[in-house]
């Protein structure tokens, strides 16, 4: 691990630790683990992998095209984009489609900004971006943050894009054929501690509810740093949250080493080889962020509870996480992997409505749980198990699918 990666990991752990202060809670209705540890020997003959593959893919090689390399570059940015929970520990609840690589300019309208605001940079040379969004629950319900880093071809283009976003937000049409339907004059808001950054406060109806949303766009070198913030407490809360996000985001993106866009086709798809050893998603289920490996900071964008899971992963020395049909965590040692399984399982078990489920046959130290989906409507099953220095996590609608995926992934990792 390089000195830079060590410094980034240390900073990440510090941020997570700070967020945890005062945030501990107890969830009723979920029994604690009181049973004594059972047998630890894996019985390979009992592993039922179902229809899932058990051998790795061939080496994935280089991207091979500019477009494929653009995706790789966007995924590389993940570890350099501040997670909303880092700015406010209450912002840990997931939304559907809350993480994405923004591959082209048109996606800004679906992943980040309202279409009239997006038009502020229509003709400028956009390269790639990464966006992460979370919202709060419980007493802080109504608070959300969408944070993104957008890369443009040069600093001049980024500065023009930031100014264009703000100008178009301030000039939002107030007609019924444009979404959102703004109901009050748009207000300019200053971001504390960032005198050169202005934001636009929009008021509009969402269903039958009137909401306020602050859109911030700050040019920084070749990047535009965007935050879209909502707070039930009002504009002061939104401006303060945007300021905290920028305080973290500006120095973090300065540590990112961008790839020249002319070299995108040469970027390796799987530099660690871990993705080829992770169960692949069916082609029709692949997303802009799947089929890739991330460092710890980047991988936290995909966790259901990054505030609580982050310290457990850091303690296990996780340095690479492959995300595909399954998620595979590479820890520092087999012992660390074995310790991470119950630690991770205990975190999941404390989520609301979590219930125990049978583990994976043949893997006595595996753990499966029935958990609520991100939307809370359709239950899912989550299983976790160790395989050498790796920890495998699966999430599926059916318990047998989750169990079979773990079994297949274990065989793939251990040969």
Helices and strands as residue ranges (DSSP letters): H 3-20, G 44-46, H 66-76, G 77-80, H 84-87, E 99-102, G 105-107, H 108-111, H 115-118, G 119-121, E 126-135, G 138-140, E 144-152, H 155-170, E 187-191, E 194-206, E 209-220, E 223-230, H 235-253, G 261-266, G 275-277, G 283-285, E 292-294, H 296-299, G 300-302, H 306-315, E 320-323, E 327-330, H 334-349, E 355-357, E 367-371, E 380-387, E 390-396, H 399-414
